[in-house]
Amino acid sequence: MKLKGFASLPADTFAEGPQSGADNGNGEPISANGRTGPFDGQPVQGFSGVQFAPSGGGSFWFLSDNGFGAQENSADYLLRLYQVNPDFKGAEDGDGSVEIEGFVQLSDPDGKIPFKIVNEDSSGRFLTGADFDIESFVIDAKGDIWIGDEFGPFILHFDSTGKLLEAPISTPNIPGNTTGEFVRSPQNPDLQFNSLNGDPPLVIAHRGASGERPEHTLEAYALAIEQGADFIEPDLVITKDGVLIARHEPLLDDTTNVADVFGEDRKSTKLLDGEEITGYFAEDFTLAEIKQLRAVQSRDFRSDEFDGQFEIPTFKEVIELLQQVEAETGKKIGIYPETKHPTFFDDQGLSLEEPLIATLQETGFTDPSRIFIQSFEVANLIDLQNNLLPAAGLENLPLVQLYGDVDDQFLNAGGGGFSAPYDIVANFSKPDFTAEEARATYGDLVDIVPDFGADVTGDGIPDTTYQDLATQTVFDYIGANYAEGVGPWKNSFLLRESIDTPVDGNGDGIAEITTQLTGEVRPFIDWAHDAGLQIHPYTLRNEERFLTLNPDGTPQSPEDEFRQLIELGVDGFFTDFPETGRIVVDQETILPNLSRSRGFEGMAFSPDRTTLYPLLEGVVDGDPEDALRIYEFDVASSEYQGLVGFYRTDVPGHPIGDFTPINDNEFLVIERDGKQGAEAQFKKIFKIDLSEIDENGFVAKEEVVDLLNIPDPDDLNGDGELTFTFPFVTIEDVLVIDQNTILVANDNNYPFSVGRGPDIDNNEVILIELDQPLDVDPLLGLPAPNFISGTPDSDEIVGELGNDFITAGEGNDTVDGGLGNDLIQGEAGDDVLQGDFADSTIGGDDVIFGGLGNDRINGNLGNDKLYGGAGDDFIFGNEGDDLIRGGLGNDFLTGDDSSGISGSDTFVLAAGEGTDFILDFQAGVDLIGLADGLTFGQLSIEQDSQNARISLENQLLATFAIANPLTEADFTII
């Protein structure tokens, strides 16, 4: 064994395309090893699969990896197959360089993917590294491309131009494995919910576990956390001495024992959101006095066994509870404070927002992922977003606009109540509240909402309610300007109607269900998600009196209500019973059974390319710890055929790098450790035999190459050493060249990996001469041409994978050579002959003969030779340096297409072949070839402002659409 060839593509190689590397997943550019994004163009990196290029000529197709190593940082990395031509030192006596000859862009223009992709709404729907992690590929006998993905893991089926032909094909589990019907990685979209970001909905403990403990107590919050709440919700009011406490209302009467502790003289009468109320108000008591109170159950149908036991907590104490839980258990529970009646408190000089911010800062509880600030009013949220939070350096904290009833059912005499945001009523009731102040306070809502703040009914009270704000336009404004979420009352969009006779739904003998769902669902969830907003409806309760009937008349259980909202796509829900919410969410969550980035790293195929053998990189839960599944997949039906067997890793946890065929039974597999450079210990290639499987399902395996110990007697890589190592963390490309030679290449993980050092890794492509020859199937190794013949009838012929020799025969034929360097002969008939696929970005060097008839010939990509033959032909060279000869007849010739990409074309003239019209001759770029003994001195040239006419004696050979005079320099003898 020895190193036979070496070539290297510099790490900093970029192809055309949009900028990339702008977001590392945290809003910052990619940055490592002295390279910082965004990068101009697309890095040509991450080679994770290799096959012979269909065009041959020593070129290969390499599959680009998913981008910068993770789904989160690769949304601007375009998934492509690059055509690469290494000029090997050693084997080809080359200079070791690698030429990028073109690429195939993967895309889904027909919308086959059933889940959202990064470029969801673009016309091309180019695929990115945030959509799939592509790691292996095969080109079938028709030229279609099959790709193995790791996010699903999926099999992806594309045509030769990179267009997805069918929906991603999921991977079935195997009989006896009880971890699910399919194999799923953590990034599998099937694991996602219909929520805005595909995440499970948040379980938000409404006032704590308030169904089982007195609300807004540390004990209620602690129980909620124990029961699985993601967030706890403290409603905030304020004391006389300016301390925030957790209460649902300023009034203490129903939720504390205040009447037992303080006398009637501490009651007061106040106007609360338009309604005059007498009671014990929190802001009339100091914190010391509040601490003398104890909480009680406010609902008489719930247990009072905990009445009088628990204190009233401050907002700071609630946060400290979360910090204590985190310290003791590691759980990071979020907090969801609501500012209650902000206008009411502002009127008393006791603003809620400033002490809320101060408490967050004092406790250091400022992680945006663990906080939502909510309010039923509008102005205070806008002020928080535009002024208060930025001034405190907390501009990233998310805000939520709450909505009350949207059907105007709960308006009090003063214009307030559950159906109206009271700040709008209060502000627009002020005689000196000017239009300028209105715009400064509410922004463009004054224009978006008809009659915003106006007294439409003439009763002296502004009439804007939540009904006026419940539109897609307002949701869009909220999402674009001041909030990250909305919180509607569930009854506002899950519409229900009263029923005449109450129903006993739980069989306890008490009929308490009084409503029935109509089946109509207002589009609040769609509006919210279209605006980029999360939506967290309230409040789900277990008691029958809060439940309803389904449209078919059957009782809806508490669990059914949660499931209905999950299916509709909410991002979270407020509940008095977080234990029920957690149970249902967990039941609806499908857990992954395959570790992250352990999908189809390798995919081999049968020599006739009718069967694929996808190989997982990691172990599926429930399988032996050293067993990697080898599946069988039928190309014709696009269906899995079961499991072939297991590949046993030498060390449990080792990933594989690639998988390629030798013959029907034997294959090569790269197995590696996860280390690089001097720490790398295991980088090997094994030969396996699918016809030899032991009683445990493992295929036979033997070592072929140790990639850390390759003799290099000619020092092809120029490092001064006679032993060559391939010490890269990921080596993901192996291909059989012939019986004695294999190609291997690394995935350089730009710009992160430093396996070779001291700088970041290049993409190295090497040839290894083996000690023992491989039994290579004749259909594998260096590609041979395909011979295709038409019939006497009019045929439609599409070339096969590789280089084709196509003879169309008689009839009016349509021929598409497809990929590869093709020889096409039209023969008799009026034929349409095309060298490459019309929308391909990679082409071959084709030779096309029109033959008899009036033919249309397109070279498309590549450096083509196009001959019209007899007849009046239309010949288009398109891209590349083409040679075009019309032949007998009056022909129309053009060298380049409308893409703006020009080639250096040669238009051939000869005596006695008719008169040609040449459209796009460019002096100094293109040439006029003189054939069959024709010389420049024999010609006469007539020039005017638009055309040049070339004649031989009295015969007009050609007319060129060119304004500039032709000179002898424009001619060549061929």
N, C-alpha and C positions, 0 to 999 in steps of 0.2 A: 504494500500500500504506500502511496505517496501523494503529495499535492501535485496535481497535474496542470491546474490553471487557476489564476487569481485575477480578480477585477474588483474595483471598489467605486461605489457611487458616493460622492461627498455628502455628509449629513446635511449641509446647508444647500440642498438642491430643491428648487421650487418650480412648480408647473403653474400655468395660467389658471386664474380663478379668483374668487373673492378673497379678502383678507381672512386669516385664520389665527387661532390662538389668542383671541381677545378676552376669553373668560375662562378662568381656571376652575370655575364652579362656585367661586366666592365673589364674583364680580370684578376680579383683578385679572390682568393678562397672565398668560402662561409665562413662567420664568424659571429657567434652570440652566446651569452651566454656561452662564454668560449670554444666553439667548433669551430675549424678552419679546413677547408678542405685543400687539398683533403683527403677524408676519405678512408681507406682501405676497399674496398668492397662496398656493397649497403646497405644503411640504411633500416631496416624493419620498415617503418613508414608511416604516412599519410593514415591510414585506412579510406577509403571513401565509402565502400560498403561491405556487408556481406551476405553470404548464408551458408546453411549447406554444409559441405564437402561431396562430393559424397560417400566417404568411410565411413561416419558415425563415430561411436566410440567417440562421443563427440567433434569431430573436426569441424572447420569452415573454409571456404574460405573467406579471407579478400582481398579486392582490394587495391593495393597501389595507392596513389594519383600520380599526375604528377611529383612529386619530391620535389623541394625546394621552391615551391610556385608560380613560374612564368615560362613562356616559355623561357625567356632569360637566366635563371640560372639552367636549368634542362636538358641540352643536354647530360649529362653523367649519368643521373638517368634512370635505366631500368624499364620499366613498367611490373609489375608482379601481379599475384594472389598468395598470401601466404596461405598455409594450416597451421592452428593455432589450438592448443589444450590448452584451458585455464583449469587450475586446480583450480576451484573456491573455495575460502573460503566460508563457509556457505553451499551452496547447495550441494557441493561434499565433504565437510569436507577436502578440499584440502589446499595447502600451498599458493595459490594466484599467482602462477607462470604461465607463458605462454610458451609453447613449440612450436618452429617453426619446422614443420614436412616436409616441402618441398615447392616448388613453381612451378607455371606455368609461363614461360616466354612468353610474347606476342611478335609476330614477323610477318613479311610480306615477307616470302621467295619467294613467287610467284609474287611479284611486283604488288599487287592489288591496292595499293595507287597511285593515279594519279599525285601526287605532290611529290617534293623531301622531303626525311626524313633525319635525322641526319646520319643514317647508310645506306645511299643510295646505296653505291657500295660494301657493305660487303655481304658475302654469306648468312649469317643468317638474315640480315636486322632486328635486334632486335629493337623494338620500345622504344622510350625514352620520357621523360617528355617535350621535346621540340617539339615533334610530335603531341601528344594528351594530353589533360587533362582529364583523365578517373575518373569518379566520382560515377558510379553506374553500377550494373551488375545483370544479370539473367542467370541461367543455365536452358536450355530448356529440354524437355522430352528426347531428343536424347543425351544430354550431351554437346551440343554446348553452347558457351558462348556469350552472347549479352551484350555489354558495352555501356553505355551512356557517351558521351564526351562533353566537354565544349568549346573547340576551334572552333568547327564547327558552332553550335553543330551538332555532327554526332551520328548515331547508328553504332557500329562496331560489325561485326559478325565473331567469331572465332570458330574453332573446339575445342575439349576438351584438345588438347595439346597446345593451344595458337596460332595456325596458322590462320592468317586472311583468310577468305574464299571469301569475296567479297569486292568491293570498299566501302569506307566509304559512308554511306547513309545520304544524306542531309535532313534537316528538312524543310518541306513545310510551307509556310505562310498560313493563313486562309482567306477565302473569306471575303471581306470587309476591310481588312487591306491593305493599299496602300503603305506600306514601302518596297515592293519588293516581288519577287516570293518566296524567301526562307527566313528563319530566319538565320541571320548571325551574329556572334560575330566579334570583331575587329581582332581576330587571324585567321579567316576563310581563308584558302588558295584561295578560289574563289574570295576574294577581292584583291588578289595579281595580279601583272602584270608578264609578261614574262621576267622581268628584272633580273639582277644578284641576288638581294636579295628579289625580289617580291614587291619592293616598286614602287610607281608611278614615272614615269620619271621626272627628274628635268627640269623645264623651265628656261633656261639660257638666259638672255637678252644680245644678241650679240651687244656689244658696247652701251649697254643701249637699250631703245626703239628707236633704230636708224632708224626705218621706219617712225617715226613721229617727231623726234627731231634731230638736228645736233648731230652726234655720239660723244661719249666720252665727254659728258658734264654732270654736276650734274643734270641738268634738264632732260636729257635723262635717267639717272639712276633713278631719282625720279619717273618719269612716269612709268618706267618698274616695279618698286616696287609696285606702285599703281595698275598696271595692273595684278599683281600676279606672278611676277618672283620669283623663288626660289634663284637664283644667278644672280649677275650682273658681266659683264666681262669688266674689264679695260685692254686694251693693254698698255704695259709700254715701253716708251722710256725715255731718260734722257737728262737733260739740261747741259749746259756748266759748271755750278757750282754743278753738281752732284745730282740734285733733280729729282725723278721719276715723270713723268707726263703721263696723259692718252692720247695717240695718237696711231692710227693704224700703222703708219710708222714713221721713222725719218723725212721724208719729210712733211713739213707743207703746201705745196702749195695748195692742193685740199681741205683741211678741215678747213683752217683758212683764215683770211684776211691779211696774212703776207705781201703780195705784196703791199697792200695799206698802211701798217704801216712802212715798211722798204724798203729801196731802193734795186736796182739790185746788189749793191756792197756786199750785205749780202748773195748773192747766192754763192754756192761752187760746185765743181765737185768732186764726190767721187765714189769709186768702192763699190757698195752695192750688196753683194752676187753674185759677178761675173759679174755685169752689171754696166757700167759707167753711172752715172746719175748726172745731174746738177739741183740744186734747193735749197730751203731753208731748211736746216737741223736743227732739234731741238737742237742738241748738240753744235751748233754754237751760241746759244742764252742763256742768263742767265734766271733764273726764273723770275726776274723782267721784263725782256723784253717779255717773254712768256705771262705774265699777261697783257700786253698791247694788246694782240691779242684777237680776238673774233672768235668763231666757225662759220662755214658755212656748208650748206648741200653739200655733195660731189657728190651726184648723181642728174643729171639734170632732171630726171623724178620724183623726189620727191619735195615736197613743200619747197620753200626757205623763207617762211614767218618768220622764226625764225633766219635768217642769221644776224650775227652781234650783237646778244643779249647776248650770253653766253660766260663766260670765259673758259679758258683751265684749268681743275682741276689737282691738284697734286694727287698722289696716296694716300697720307695721308688724303687729303680732301675727297676723295671717301670713305675711311674707316670711317671717321668722319660722313659722311652722313648716313651710315648704323647704326652707334652707336646712332645717333640722332633719326632715325626711330625706333630703338629698345626701346629707352627711352620713346618715345611718344606713341608708339602703342603696344609694346611687340613683334613685328615681328622680328624674327632672320633671316635676309637675309644673304646669303653667298656671298663671293667674289671669283672671278675666274680670277686672273691676268695672263697675258701672257707676258713672256719676249720676246720682239721682236728683232730679228736679234742679238742674243748675241755675235756671233763671230765678227760682224761688230763693235759693241761697245767695245768689249775687245781690238780690234786692236787700238782703240783710247784712251785706258786707262780709259774707263768709264764702268766698269762692272755693270751689272744690278742686279745680284743676291744678293750681299752684302747689297746694300741699300734697296732691297725688304725685306730682313729678318729684317734689322734694323727698317724699318717702321712698320712692323708687331709687333715687340717687343715694339717700342715706343708707339704705340696706344693700346697695350694689346689685339690686335685682333689675337689670336693664337689658337682658338678652331678648332681642325682638322675637325669637322663636318661642318664647315662653310668656308672652304678654299679648293680650288684646285689650284695648280700652274702648268701652262702648257707651253709647248714650242714645236716649230717645229724642233728644234735641239735636238741632243741626248746627247752630252758630258756634257752640262751644267746641264741636269737633273740627270745624273749619279753622277756628282760632288755634286749637292745639296743633293742627297740621301746619299751618302757615307761620305761626309765631312762637307759641309756648314751647313746643317740643324742639324745634331747631335752636332756640335760644339756650336750651339746656343740653344740646348735643345729643338729643334723643329722637332725631327726625325719622329714624327707621322704625320706631314703634308703630305697629299696625293699629288702625282705628276701625270701629265697626258702627255703622249707622243702623240703629234699631228702628223698626217699624211697628206701630200699634195696629189697631183695626183699620182696614182700608175701605170699609163700607159705611163709614160715618154713623155707626150704631151707638157710639159711646161718647157723645159730646155733652158737656155740661153747660149751664146757663152762661158761664163766663167764657165759653169758646175753647176751654181746655178739655181734659179727659183723655181716655185711651185712644181716641181717634185723631188727635191733633198734636203736632210738635208745639209745645206751649211757647217756646221762645219766639216763634213767628207771630203768634197771637200777641204776645206782650210787646215785642218791638214795634210792630206796625200799628199798635194801639196808641203809641206815643205820638202826640201831635207834632213834635219836633223831630221825628225820625225821617230824615230826608232821603231822597232818591240816591244821593251819593253815599250816605251811610248804609243804605240797604245793599248797594252793590259792594261796598267795602266789606260788609258782614257776610253776605251770601253769594258773592261772585255772580257768575252767569246764570245761577238758578232764577234770578229775577227775570231773565229773558226766556229761559227754557220752560218754566212752569207758567202756564197761562194764569193771568190775574194773581200772580204771586203776592201774597200779603194783602190783597184787596178785600174790601168789604163788599162782596158781591150782592148779598141779600139786603143790605141797607139797615142792618140792625145795630150798627156801630161796632161790630166785632169782625176782625179779619177772618176770612173763611177758608184759608189754605189748610188742608188736612193731609193725612197720610195717603188718602185716595189720590190726591193731585200729584204726589211724589212717587206713586207706584206705576212707573212707566219705564220702558227700556231706555228712553232718552235720559231720564234722571239717573238710572242705574249707571249708564255710561259716564255721566258727569261725575258721579260719586267716585267711580273707579279711577277716573283720569285725574281727579283733583284732590280728594282729601281722605279717602278711606280704602281699606283693603278687604272689607267684608260688609255684609248686610245681615240683619237678624230679624226676620219677619215672624209674626205670630202664625203658628201652623194653620189656624183656621182661616187665615186670609188667603191661602192659596190651595189648601186641600178643602174644597168647598163641601159643605154639608147642609142639611136641612133638618128641621125639627120633625119628630115623629109624634103621632097622636098618643100612642100607648108606649110607656117605657118598657124596656126589654131587660130581662135578667140574663146577662151574657156569661157569667161565671158559675151559674147554678147554685148560688148561695141563698136563693129564695128572696132576694131583694132586687127589684127591677130598677136599675139606675141609668141605663143607657137611654138618652133622650134625642139622639141625632143619628143621621145616616149620611154617609158620603154620597154625593151625587155622581161621582166619577169624573167631574170636571176638575182640572188642575190648572190654576193660573200659572203662566210661564215664568214665575219669579226665578226659578233655578236656572233656566236657560238665559234669562236676562242677566243674572248675576255672573254666570260663567262667561257669557259673551263680553261682559265688561271687565273681565279679569278679577272678579270679586269672589271670595268665598261666601257661602251662605250657611248660617247657623240658626235654624228655626227654634222656637221655644213654644211651650214647655211640655215635655212628655212625662206623664204620670201613670202609675200602675193602677190606681183605683178606678173601678168601673165607671164612676160618675164622670170621669174625664175621657172615657173611651167612646167609640161610635160603632155604628154598623157599617159593614162594607156595602158597596152598591148593590150586591146581590142579596142583602138582608142578613147575612151571617155576621155574628159579633166579631169585631176586630180585637184581638188580644193585645196586651202591651207589647209583646214581642213582634206581632204583626205590624204594629205602627212603626217601630224602629226599622223593620225590614222594608216597609214601603218607602220610607224616606231614604234609606240606603240605596234602593234600586233607582229612585228618582235622581240621586246624585248629590245629596247635600254633603257639605264638608264638615259638618258637626251638628250636634243637637244638645240643647239644654234639657236636663232631666232631673227630677227630684229623686230618681232611683238609678244612680250610676251603675249599680251592680247589674241591673237588667240590660242597660245599654252596652256594658262591656261584654256580657255573655253573647249578645246578638252580634256585635261587631266581630268578635272572635270567631263565631260560627260562620260568618260570611267571609272570613278571611281565608284564602287558600294559601297555605304555607309553601314556600319553595322546598324542593327536595334535592336541589343541586346547588353547590356553592357558586358564588359570583365568579364570572369569567371562567367557567369550566365546561363550556359547550363544545361545539364541533370544531375543535382545533385542527383535526385532520379529516380528510375525506378522500378515500381512494375509489377506484372504479374497476370494473371488469374491462379486459382489453377491448371488447367490442362496444364498450361505453353504454351498455343498456342497463347496467346495475351499478348503484353507488354503495359505498361502504362508509357511512359516517362514523367517526370514532370520537367519543366524548373525551375531554381532557381531564375531567374529574369524576369522582365516585358518586353515584346516586345513593341517597340515603336508603339504607336497607341492604345494599350490595356489600360484598366483602371489601375491606378497606384498601386492597391493592388491585381491585378489578375495575377496568374501564370498558364500557360497553362498545361493542362493534355491531352496528345495525346493518341490515340489508334494505335497500330502497330501490324500487322499480321505477325506471325513468319513464316508461311508456304510460303507466297509470298514475304516476306521481303519488305512490303509496308505499308505506313501509311494509316489509315482508317479514318482520320479526327480527330476532337477535341471532347473529352469527355465532357469537361467543364473547369471551372477555380477553382483553389484553392485560396481562399481569405486569405491573410495574416492579422494577427491582427493589424500589424503596416505596412503602406506602406514602402517598401524598405527592409523589413525583408527577408532574404533568407531562403530556406528550406534546410534540411540536409540529409534526406533520405525518402524513400517511400516504404512501404512493405505491402503485402496482409494479410488480415484476412480471407476473403472468397470472393465470386464472386463480392460482392458489397462494402464491408467494407475494409478500409485500414488505416494504421497508417502513419502519416507524422511528421517529426521533423521540428519545426520552431524555429528560434533563432535570437538573435541580433548579432551584430558584436563585442561584447566586451568579456573580459575574466577576471577571478579573481574576486576581490571585485566589479569591475565595471559592471559585468554581471548582467543583469536585466531580461532577457527573454530567457529561454531555456525550451521549452515545446514539448510534444508529443500530437498530436490530432488524433482522429478517424474521418474519413470522409466516406461519403456514396455516391457512384457514381450513385445510383438509385434515389437519392433525389437531384434534381438540380432546383434552383429557376429560375424566369423569366429572370434573367440577366446572367444565365449560371454558377452560383456559386454552388459548391457542398456543401451539409450539413456537418457541422463540430462541434465537441465537444471535450473539453479537457479531456485527459486521465491521463497524468503525468506531474508534474512540476519538471523538473530535478534539480532545485535549492532548492528543499525542499522534500527530500526523507527520511522518517524515517529509522534509522539504529540502532535498539535496541541492536544488537550484535556487533556494532562497527567493522564491517568487514574490513574496510580499515585501522583500527588501528590509527585513528587520535585523539582518545579520545572524539569524539563527537557522539551524538546519532541522529544527523540529518546529512545526507549525501548530498553534493552538487556536481553537475557536471558542473563546471564553465568554460568550455573550449570555446575558440572562435569558433571552428568548431567541431560540433558533427554530424557525417555523417553516422552512422550505427544503424539500428534498425531491429530486426528480431523477429517474433513470435515463441516462443519455444513451448508453449502449451496454453491452454485457460486462464491460470492464470499467465503466465510468459512471459516476453519479454527480449531480450538481447539488450543492448545499448553499443556503443563504441565511442571513440573520435578519431578525426584526430589530431595528435600531432604536425603537421607542423614543423618537426625537421629541424634545431635546434632553431626555433624561438619562439614558444609559451611558455608562462609561466602563465598558468591559475591556476594551482594548487600551484605552487611556493614552495620554493624559487628558485629551479632549474627548468630546462626545463621540459616540460610535458612528461610523459610516455604515452604509449598507454594503456588506462584502458578499461577493458571489464567487464561489470556489468550485473547482472540479477536482474530484478525488479518484485516483486510479486504485482499483480494488485488488486485494491479494488473490481472491478467488472469483472467477467469472460468474455472473448471474445468468440464470436460464430465462432470458428475456423473450417474451412473446413477440412474434413478428409485427403485431399491430402496435407495439409500444416502442419507445426509443425515438430516434430521429424520425420525423414524419415523412411518409412517402406520398406521392401524388395520387389523387383519385381520378379514375377514368369514368366519364359519364357520357352516354350517347342518347340522343333523342330518337323520335320515330318519324315516319314520313308525314305524320299529321302535324298540326300546330301544337307545340308543346310549351309548357311552363316549367322551366328547369331552375332549380336553386342548387348552387354548389354545396359540397359537403365541407366538413372541417378540413382545413389545410389547403394544399395546392391542387387545383382541379384541371383536368384536361377534358373540356366539354365540347362535344360535337353535336350541334343542334339538329342537323338533318334538314329534310325538306319541310315546307310549311312555314307559316308566319309565327315564328317562335319568340318567346320571351325568356331571356336567360339572365340570371343573377349569379355571378360568380361567387359572391359572398366574400368571406375572409380568405386570405391567402393570395399567393401569386398564381393567377389563373391563366390558362390558355383556352380561349373561347373561339370556336369556328361556327359562324352562323349558317354557312352554306346557302342553299336556295331559299327563297321566300323573303318577305318584308319583315325583318326581325328587329326586335328591341333587345340590345345586348348591353349588359352593365357589368363592369368589373367588380365593383364593391356594392354593399348595401347602401342605399341612398342616404340614410341618416347615420351611417357609421362614422366614428372619429378615427378609426384605424383602417388603413387600406393596404392592399398588396400592389405589387408591380405586375400589372396584367398585360397580356398580349391578346388583342381581339381582331378577328378577321370577319368582316361583314359578309363576304361572299356575294352571291347573286341577289338581286332585289334592292329595293329602296329601304335602307336600314337606318335605324337610330342607334348610335353607339355612345355610351357614356363610360369614360374611364374612371371617373370619381377620384378617389384618393390614390396616392402612389405615383410612381414614375411609369407611365403606361405607354405601350405602342399600339396604336389604333389604325386599322386599315379598313377602308370602306369597301373595296372591291368594286364589282360592277354595280351600276345603279346610281340613282341620285340620293345620296346619303346625307344625314345630319350627324356630325361627329362632335362630341364635347369632351375635351380633355379634363376639364375641371382642375382640381388641385394637383400639384406635382409637376415634375419636368417631363412633359409628354412628347412623343413623336407621333404626328398625325399625317396620314396620307389618304386622300380621298379616293384615289384609284379612278377607274373608268366611271364616267358620268359627271353630271354637274352637281358638285357637293357643297354643303355648307359646313364650315369648320370653325370651331372656336376653342381656344386653349384653356381659358379660365372661367370659373363660374362667378356668381354675383356675391360670393362671400368676402371678396376683397383680398383673398389669399392668392397671390400670383405665383406661377411657376415659369421656368424658362422652357418654352415649348418650341418645337421644330416642326414647321409645316412643309411637307414634302411636295415638290412639283416635278412633273415629268412630261415629256412630249406625248401627245396623242391620248391623254387621259380625261379630256373634257375641261370645263371651266369651273374653278372653285371660287367660292366667296369666303374670305377669311375675315372674321369679325373683329377680333381683339388683339391684333398683332401689336407688340410693344417694341419699338426700335430700341436696341441696346440691351434688351432682355431676351426676346424671342429671336429665332433664326428661321430663314427660309432654306430648306434643304433641297439641293438639286440632285436628282437621281437619273440613273440610266444614261449617263454620259452628258447630261445637260450641263452647260457652263454659263457663268455670268456674262461672258462676252457675247453669247448668242442672243441675249435677251434685250428687249426694248421695254422701257418703263415710261408710262405716261402718268403724270402727277397733277392733281388739282387740289382744291382746298379740302376735299373730303375723302378722296380715294386715290389709291395707286393701282394702275393696271399693268400687269406683266404679260408680255406677249412673246411668242416665238414665231418670227416671220409674221404670217397672217393669222396665227392661232392665238386667241386669248386664253392664257393658262389660268390666270387668277386675278381677282379683284380684291384688294386689301382695303379695309375701312381704316385708313390712316391718313392723317393730315401732314405728318412730317415726311420729307423726302426720303426714299430708300437709297442706301448706298451699298457699295460692294461688301462693306463690313457686316451687313445684315444677312449675307448669304454664306452657305457652307456646302461643300460637296459631301454627299453621303453614298 
